[in-house]
Amino acid sequence: MIDLVCLGQAGVATLPVAGLALLQSERPVLLAEGFRAGEMLLARLGVTATGRVDAPEQVLAVADPVLLAPRRSALVAALRDRAQVALVEPTGTSLLEAALAAVSDTVQSGRAGSGADGATAEAGLLLLEQVTAPQSLTPIRPLLLLMPGPDDVAALNSAYPLDHPVALLRPAAGALEAEWTLLSDTEAKGGIDYLSALYVPPLAPSLAGDPKPAHWQPKRWSIDPLVTVMAKLRGPNGCPWDLEQTHASLRRYMLEEAYEAIEAMESGDMKHLCEELGDVLLQVVFHAQIASESGHFTIDEIVEGITAKLVRRHPHVFGDVSVRDAAEVNRNWEAIKQQEKGGKAPESILTGVGKGLPALTKANALQKRAAKVGFDWPDLAGPVAKVHEELDELLQAPPAEREGELGDLLFAVVNVARVLGIEPELALHQTNAKFMRRFQQMEEMAAHQGLTLSDMTLEALDRLWDEAKKRELG
């Protein structure tokens, strides 16, 4: 019996599953001459076609039923008197149909790992016959890869976590059967030999919509080594200091590292900034390790959560929403944020302003919230006049009331900064740094004169200050 398989001309997706099983069997395969597309397909299957009919049980691959006419195919004519030919019709279940059926059944049975979110496997499906580059992948969408090759699997390894679940789809009784495993275990499960398709569930299955391809590549540069080091520091025979730390004890370090990173940004020293950003990242990993030990969350949940949030709140990038400007982006952001919280309006417009924010930053945030409902000055003249008013009240206040009046003055100054579009915390931070530079210049100049600042008069100190200022300004 010679089985004749019609491959069709529409590509891998329309290949009959029954014919695929025959082609991947150990029987010799004979390819109709001049069928270039068939040669490429067999190459992807890892099948080498013979050049002659020399076996009683052979598979003949042709392009289309019309090519079976004796006058069009010398091969079929040669076979007419030698054996019975069985035709595998191209109208049978296609590879794509069988793959979708296999994956849908698996998802509905709850065996889909992180892809089992109750949605159909076809929702937002990215269908590929080849991965040209890791950048072509969209890990936030489910992926169905037909007839994957070694290069395709290598691309997946650079775009997905190695512990991400995948479904290996192979022919079984005229259909495809899915076997779930981890991406890292693909080779242990037989690699891609006789693999008809590979299904990869999305990294963020809860995302809504059908995102556009993004240049986001999780695990492209893995932080796993840092996570591993931190786990060891907190593990048995780890570091006593690290083992003593809690979320509360690390608060000061989070603030310190953030401010040191800001200083590095302002200095323009990129090497220093790289180092300081590493220190900030360490704080995130440190807190994630502590949380994972108590079963609250892991570093992967942090990454997946913020990634999902960014995609949800940028529908103009990952969806079909159009925006005119940054102001409309901000309005959409707030609207989506409210939807995520169940669509319920907060008890107060001020709800959500961080309690642990530095005072100037918190004052700025409170004023911005109030301004959203119209509680704001019409122009700059109002907050400037308020500063003068609060200054007068401070100067006239009795000692017991001066602290409160000073707070009112600072709040009014923050209002001026807000209207001018200046972040008051950063502005004061820069002024502190400027004062330190100039004062240290004064100390150096005094030392060159054999003096200390405490030995000098106020007039002499003023002259040194003016000189330090002049040097800094060039």
C-alpha positions as CSV (number, residue, x, y, z in Angstrom):
1,M,0.0,0.0,0.0
2,I,1.4,3.4,-1.0
3,D,-0.3,6.3,0.9
4,L,-0.5,9.5,-1.2
5,V,-0.5,12.7,0.9
6,C,-1.7,15.9,-0.6
7,L,0.3,18.7,1.1
8,G,-1.6,21.6,-0.4
9,Q,-0.1,25.0,-1.3
10,A,-1.4,27.1,1.7
11,G,1.4,26.3,4.1
12,V,1.8,24.3,7.3
13,A,-1.5,25.3,8.9
14,T,-3.6,23.5,6.3
15,L,-1.6,20.2,6.3
16,P,-3.9,17.3,7.1
17,V,-3.1,15.7,10.5
18,A,-3.5,12.2,9.1
19,G,-0.9,13.0,6.4
20,L,1.4,14.5,8.9
21,A,1.5,11.3,10.9
22,L,2.3,9.4,7.8
23,L,5.1,11.7,6.8
24,Q,6.6,11.5,10.3
25,S,6.5,7.7,10.3
26,E,9.6,5.7,9.5
27,R,8.3,4.7,6.1
28,P,10.2,6.1,3.0
29,V,8.8,9.3,1.6
30,L,8.8,10.1,-2.1
31,L,8.2,13.7,-3.2
32,A,6.7,14.8,-6.5
33,E,9.3,16.3,-8.6
34,G,9.5,20.1,-8.8
35,F,7.5,20.5,-5.6
36,R,9.7,23.2,-3.9
37,A,7.2,24.0,-1.1
38,G,7.0,20.3,-0.3
39,E,10.8,20.1,-0.1
40,M,10.8,22.9,2.5
41,L,8.0,21.3,4.5
42,L,9.8,18.0,4.6
43,A,12.9,19.7,5.7
44,R,11.1,21.3,8.6
45,L,9.7,17.8,9.5
46,G,13.3,16.4,9.5
47,V,12.3,14.0,6.7
48,T,14.6,13.2,3.8
49,A,12.7,12.2,0.6
50,T,13.9,9.3,-1.6
51,G,14.2,9.7,-5.3
52,R,12.6,6.5,-6.4
53,V,9.7,4.1,-5.7
54,D,11.5,1.1,-4.1
55,A,9.3,0.1,-1.2
56,P,5.9,-1.7,-1.1
57,E,4.8,0.6,1.8
58,Q,5.8,4.1,0.9
59,V,4.4,7.6,1.3
60,L,4.1,9.8,-1.7
61,A,3.8,13.6,-1.1
62,V,2.3,15.8,-3.8
63,A,1.0,19.3,-3.9
64,D,-2.6,19.1,-5.1
65,P,-5.1,16.5,-6.3
66,V,-4.9,17.9,-9.9
67,L,-1.3,16.8,-10.0
68,L,-2.5,13.2,-9.7
69,A,-3.6,13.1,-13.3
70,P,-1.3,10.6,-15.1
71,R,-0.4,13.1,-17.8
72,R,0.8,15.5,-15.0
73,S,2.6,13.1,-12.7
74,A,4.9,10.4,-14.1
75,L,5.3,9.1,-10.5
76,V,1.6,8.3,-10.2
77,A,1.7,6.6,-13.6
78,A,4.6,4.5,-12.6
79,L,2.8,3.4,-9.5
80,R,-0.5,2.5,-11.3
81,D,0.5,-1.1,-12.0
82,R,2.7,-1.7,-8.9
83,A,0.5,-1.1,-5.9
84,Q,-2.7,0.2,-4.6
85,V,-2.7,3.9,-3.8
86,A,-4.6,5.3,-0.8
87,L,-5.3,9.0,-1.0
88,V,-5.2,11.1,2.2
89,E,-7.6,13.9,1.3
90,P,-6.5,17.5,2.0
91,T,-10.0,18.3,3.2
92,G,-9.4,16.3,6.5
93,T,-8.7,17.9,9.8
94,S,-5.9,20.4,9.3
95,L,-2.9,20.9,11.6
96,L,-4.2,24.2,12.8
97,E,-7.7,22.9,13.5
98,A,-6.3,19.9,15.4
99,A,-3.8,22.1,17.4
100,L,-6.6,24.5,18.5
101,A,-8.8,21.6,19.5
102,A,-6.0,20.0,21.5
103,V,-5.1,23.2,23.3
104,S,-8.8,24.1,24.0
105,D,-9.5,20.8,25.5
106,T,-6.4,21.1,27.7
107,V,-7.2,24.6,28.9
108,Q,-10.8,23.7,29.7
109,S,-9.6,20.7,31.7
110,G,-7.4,23.0,33.8
111,R,-4.0,21.5,32.8
112,A,-2.7,24.6,31.1
113,G,-0.5,25.9,33.9
114,S,-0.4,29.7,33.9
115,G,-2.4,29.8,30.8
116,A,-5.5,28.3,32.4
117,D,-7.5,31.4,33.1
118,G,-10.9,30.2,31.8
119,A,-10.5,31.9,28.5
120,T,-10.3,30.0,25.2
121,A,-6.9,29.2,23.9
122,E,-7.8,31.1,20.6
123,A,-8.4,34.4,22.4
124,G,-5.8,36.9,21.1
125,L,-3.8,33.9,19.7
126,L,-0.5,34.7,18.0
127,L,-0.1,32.1,15.2
128,L,3.5,31.6,13.8
129,E,5.1,29.1,11.5
130,Q,8.6,30.4,12.3
131,V,10.1,32.7,15.0
132,T,12.3,35.1,12.9
133,A,13.7,36.7,16.1
134,P,12.8,37.0,19.8
135,Q,11.5,40.5,19.1
136,S,8.7,39.1,17.0
137,L,7.2,37.3,20.0
138,T,4.5,38.9,22.2
139,P,4.7,37.1,25.6
140,I,1.5,38.7,26.8
141,R,-0.5,36.8,24.1
142,P,-0.9,33.1,23.8
143,L,1.3,31.6,21.1
144,L,0.8,28.7,18.8
145,L,3.9,27.7,16.9
146,L,3.4,25.3,14.0
147,M,6.2,22.8,13.1
148,P,8.8,24.4,15.4
149,G,12.5,23.9,14.7
150,P,15.6,24.2,16.9
151,D,16.0,27.9,16.2
152,D,12.4,28.5,17.2
153,V,12.8,26.8,20.5
154,A,16.0,28.8,21.2
155,A,14.1,32.0,20.5
156,L,11.5,31.0,23.0
157,N,14.2,30.3,25.7
158,S,15.4,34.0,25.4
159,A,11.9,35.5,25.6
160,Y,10.2,33.4,28.3
161,P,11.1,32.1,31.8
162,L,12.6,28.7,31.6
163,D,10.0,27.5,34.1
164,H,7.1,28.7,31.9
165,P,4.6,25.9,31.0
166,V,4.3,24.8,27.3
167,A,2.2,22.2,25.5
168,L,3.9,19.8,23.2
169,L,1.4,18.7,20.5
170,R,2.0,15.4,18.6
171,P,-0.1,13.3,16.3
172,A,-2.2,10.6,18.0
173,A,-5.1,8.6,16.4
174,G,-5.9,11.2,13.7
175,A,-5.7,14.1,16.1
176,L,-3.1,16.0,18.2
177,E,-2.4,15.2,21.8
178,A,-1.1,17.8,24.2
179,E,1.6,17.0,26.8
180,W,2.3,19.8,29.3
181,T,5.8,20.4,30.5
182,L,8.1,23.3,31.4
183,L,10.0,25.1,28.6
184,S,13.3,24.0,30.2
185,D,12.2,20.4,30.0
186,T,11.3,20.4,26.3
187,E,14.5,18.4,25.4
188,A,13.8,15.9,28.2
189,K,10.4,15.3,26.7
190,G,11.8,14.3,23.3
191,G,12.7,17.8,22.1
192,I,11.0,18.8,18.9
193,D,11.3,15.4,17.2
194,Y,7.9,14.5,15.7
195,L,6.5,17.7,17.3
196,S,3.6,19.1,15.2
197,A,3.0,22.3,17.2
198,L,4.0,24.0,20.4
199,Y,1.5,26.0,22.5
200,V,2.8,28.7,24.9
201,P,0.3,30.4,27.2
202,P,0.7,34.1,27.9
203,L,2.9,35.3,30.7
204,A,0.0,37.6,31.9
205,P,-3.2,35.6,31.2
206,S,-5.4,38.1,33.0
207,L,-4.7,41.0,30.6
208,A,-7.7,42.3,28.8
209,G,-7.8,43.2,25.1
210,D,-5.7,42.1,22.2
211,P,-2.3,43.9,22.7
212,K,-0.2,44.9,19.8
213,P,3.3,43.3,19.6
214,A,5.6,45.0,22.0
215,H,9.4,45.2,22.4
216,W,9.1,43.8,25.9
217,Q,11.2,40.7,26.4
218,P,10.9,39.2,29.9
219,K,14.0,37.4,31.1
220,R,16.1,38.9,28.3
221,W,18.5,40.1,31.0
222,S,17.6,37.9,33.9
223,I,17.8,39.1,37.6
224,D,17.8,35.4,38.6
225,P,21.5,35.5,39.8
226,L,20.6,38.4,42.2
227,V,17.5,36.6,43.4
228,T,19.6,33.5,44.0
229,V,22.3,35.4,46.0
230,M,19.6,37.1,48.2
231,A,17.9,33.7,48.9
232,K,21.3,32.3,50.0
233,L,22.0,35.4,52.2
234,R,18.6,34.8,53.9
235,G,18.9,31.0,53.9
236,P,20.6,28.5,56.2
237,N,24.2,29.5,57.0
238,G,23.4,32.9,55.5
239,C,24.4,36.3,56.6
240,P,23.3,37.2,60.2
241,W,22.6,40.8,59.3
242,D,20.5,39.9,56.3
243,L,18.6,37.4,58.3
244,E,17.7,40.0,60.9
245,Q,16.1,42.4,58.4
246,T,12.4,43.0,58.1
247,H,10.2,45.1,55.8
248,A,10.2,47.8,58.6
249,S,13.9,47.7,59.2
250,L,14.7,48.2,55.5
251,R,12.6,51.4,55.1
252,R,15.5,53.7,55.7
253,Y,17.6,52.0,53.1
254,M,14.9,52.2,50.5
255,L,14.8,56.0,51.0
256,E,18.6,56.3,51.2
257,E,19.2,54.3,48.0
258,A,16.5,56.3,46.1
259,Y,18.0,59.6,47.1
260,E,21.5,58.4,46.2
261,A,20.3,57.4,42.8
262,I,18.8,60.9,42.3
263,E,22.2,62.4,43.2
264,A,23.8,60.2,40.6
265,M,21.3,61.3,38.0
266,E,22.1,64.9,38.8
267,S,25.8,64.4,38.6
268,G,25.6,63.0,35.1
269,D,28.0,60.2,36.0
270,M,26.4,57.2,34.3
271,K,28.7,54.6,35.9
272,H,27.8,55.9,39.3
273,L,24.1,55.9,38.3
274,C,24.3,52.3,37.1
275,E,25.7,51.3,40.5
276,E,23.1,53.3,42.5
277,L,20.2,51.8,40.4
278,G,21.6,48.4,41.3
279,D,21.4,49.3,45.0
280,V,17.7,50.3,44.4
281,L,17.0,47.0,42.6
282,L,18.6,45.2,45.6
283,Q,16.0,46.7,47.9
284,V,13.2,45.4,45.7
285,V,14.7,41.9,45.6
286,F,15.4,42.0,49.3
287,H,11.7,42.8,50.1
288,A,10.5,40.2,47.6
289,Q,12.7,37.5,49.3
290,I,11.3,38.4,52.7
291,A,7.7,38.3,51.3
292,S,8.3,35.0,49.6
293,E,9.5,33.4,52.8
294,S,6.2,34.2,54.4
295,G,4.2,33.1,51.3
296,H,2.9,36.5,50.5
297,F,4.4,37.1,47.0
298,T,7.5,36.5,44.9
299,I,9.7,38.6,42.6
300,D,8.0,37.0,39.6
301,E,4.6,38.3,40.9
302,I,6.1,41.8,41.2
303,V,7.4,41.7,37.6
304,E,4.2,40.2,36.2
305,G,2.0,42.6,38.2
306,I,3.7,45.8,37.1
307,T,4.0,44.5,33.5
308,A,0.3,43.8,33.4
309,K,-0.5,47.2,34.9
310,L,1.6,49.0,32.3
311,V,-0.1,47.2,29.4
312,R,-3.6,47.7,30.8
313,R,-3.0,51.4,31.4
314,H,-1.5,52.0,28.0
315,P,-4.3,51.0,25.6
316,H,-3.1,53.6,23.1
317,V,0.1,51.5,22.8
318,F,-1.1,47.9,23.3
319,G,-4.7,48.3,22.1
320,D,-6.8,50.3,19.7
321,V,-7.4,53.5,21.8
322,S,-6.2,56.8,20.2
323,V,-5.0,59.8,22.2
324,R,-4.2,63.3,21.3
325,D,-1.7,64.3,23.9
326,A,-0.1,63.4,27.3
327,A,-3.1,65.1,29.2
328,E,-5.5,62.6,27.6
329,V,-3.1,59.8,28.5
330,N,-3.3,60.9,32.2
331,R,-7.1,61.0,32.1
332,N,-7.3,57.5,30.6
333,W,-4.8,56.3,33.3
334,E,-7.0,57.5,36.1
335,A,-10.1,56.2,34.5
336,I,-8.6,52.7,34.1
337,K,-7.2,52.8,37.6
338,Q,-10.7,53.4,38.9
339,Q,-12.1,50.6,36.8
340,E,-9.5,48.3,38.3
341,K,-10.8,49.1,41.7
342,G,-14.3,48.0,40.8
343,G,-15.5,51.3,39.3
344,K,-16.3,52.6,42.8
345,A,-15.4,56.2,43.5
346,P,-13.0,56.6,46.5
347,E,-14.5,57.9,49.8
348,S,-12.3,61.0,49.3
349,I,-10.5,62.6,46.4
350,L,-7.4,62.5,48.7
351,T,-7.6,58.7,49.3
352,G,-4.5,57.0,48.1
353,V,-2.0,59.8,48.8
354,G,0.9,58.0,50.4
355,K,1.1,58.3,54.2
356,G,4.9,57.8,54.2
357,L,5.7,60.4,51.6
358,P,8.2,63.2,52.4
359,A,6.3,66.2,53.6
360,L,6.9,68.4,50.6
361,T,6.0,65.6,48.2
362,K,2.9,64.8,50.1
363,A,1.8,68.5,50.1
364,N,2.3,68.6,46.4
365,A,0.3,65.4,45.9
366,L,-2.6,66.7,48.1
367,Q,-2.8,70.0,46.2
368,K,-2.8,68.2,42.8
369,R,-5.7,66.0,44.0
370,A,-7.7,69.0,45.2
371,A,-7.0,70.9,41.9
372,K,-8.7,68.1,40.0
373,V,-12.1,69.1,41.4
374,G,-11.5,72.8,40.8
375,F,-10.1,73.8,44.3
376,D,-7.3,75.8,42.8
377,W,-6.1,79.3,42.1
378,P,-6.9,80.7,38.6
379,D,-3.3,81.8,38.1
380,L,0.1,82.2,39.8
381,A,-0.9,85.5,41.4
382,G,-3.1,83.7,44.0
383,P,-0.5,81.3,45.4
384,V,2.2,84.1,45.4
385,A,-0.1,86.4,47.4
386,K,-0.8,83.5,49.8
387,V,2.9,83.1,50.5
388,H,3.1,86.7,51.5
389,E,0.1,86.4,53.7
390,E,1.4,83.3,55.4
391,L,4.8,84.9,55.9
392,D,3.2,87.9,57.6
393,E,1.2,85.6,59.9
394,L,4.4,83.7,60.8
395,L,6.2,86.9,61.8
396,Q,3.3,88.1,63.9
397,A,2.5,84.7,65.6
398,P,3.3,84.1,69.2
399,P,6.0,81.4,69.9
400,A,3.5,78.7,70.6
401,E,1.9,79.1,67.1
402,R,5.0,79.6,65.0
403,E,5.5,75.9,64.1
404,G,1.9,75.7,62.7
405,E,2.3,79.0,60.8
406,L,5.6,77.9,59.3
407,G,3.9,74.7,58.1
408,D,1.3,77.0,56.4
409,L,4.0,79.0,54.8
410,L,5.7,75.9,53.4
411,F,2.4,74.5,52.1
412,A,1.8,77.8,50.3
413,V,5.4,77.7,48.8
414,V,4.6,74.2,47.5
415,N,1.5,75.6,45.9
416,V,3.6,78.1,44.0
417,A,5.9,75.2,42.9
418,R,3.0,73.2,41.7
419,V,1.6,75.9,39.6
420,L,5.0,76.5,38.1
421,G,5.4,72.8,37.4
422,I,8.3,72.3,39.8
423,E,8.7,69.3,42.1
424,P,9.4,70.9,45.5
425,E,11.2,67.9,47.0
426,L,13.6,67.8,44.1
427,A,14.1,71.6,44.1
428,L,15.0,71.6,47.8
429,H,17.2,68.5,47.3
430,Q,19.1,70.4,44.6
431,T,19.4,73.5,46.8
432,N,20.8,71.4,49.7
433,A,23.4,69.9,47.3
434,K,24.3,73.4,46.0
435,F,24.7,74.7,49.6
436,M,27.0,71.8,50.5
437,R,29.2,72.4,47.4
438,R,29.6,76.1,48.1
439,F,30.1,75.7,51.8
440,Q,32.8,73.1,51.3
441,Q,34.4,75.5,48.9
442,M,34.4,78.1,51.6
443,E,36.1,75.6,54.0
444,E,38.8,74.9,51.4
445,M,39.5,78.7,50.7
446,A,39.7,79.4,54.5
447,A,42.1,76.5,54.9
448,H,44.4,77.9,52.2
449,Q,44.5,81.1,54.3
450,G,45.4,79.1,57.4
451,L,42.0,79.8,58.9
452,T,38.9,78.0,59.9
453,L,35.4,79.3,59.3
454,S,34.8,79.8,63.0
455,D,37.8,82.2,63.2
456,M,36.3,84.5,60.6
457,T,33.8,87.4,60.9
458,L,30.5,87.3,59.2
459,E,31.6,89.8,56.6
460,A,34.6,87.6,55.7
461,L,32.3,84.6,55.5
462,D,30.1,86.5,53.1
463,R,33.0,87.3,50.9
464,L,34.0,83.6,50.8
465,W,30.4,82.7,50.0
466,D,30.4,85.1,47.1
467,E,33.7,83.8,45.8
468,A,32.5,80.2,46.0
469,K,29.3,81.2,44.1
470,K,31.4,83.0,41.5
471,R,33.6,79.9,41.0
472,E,30.7,77.6,40.6
473,L,29.0,79.8,38.1
474,G,32.2,80.1,36.1
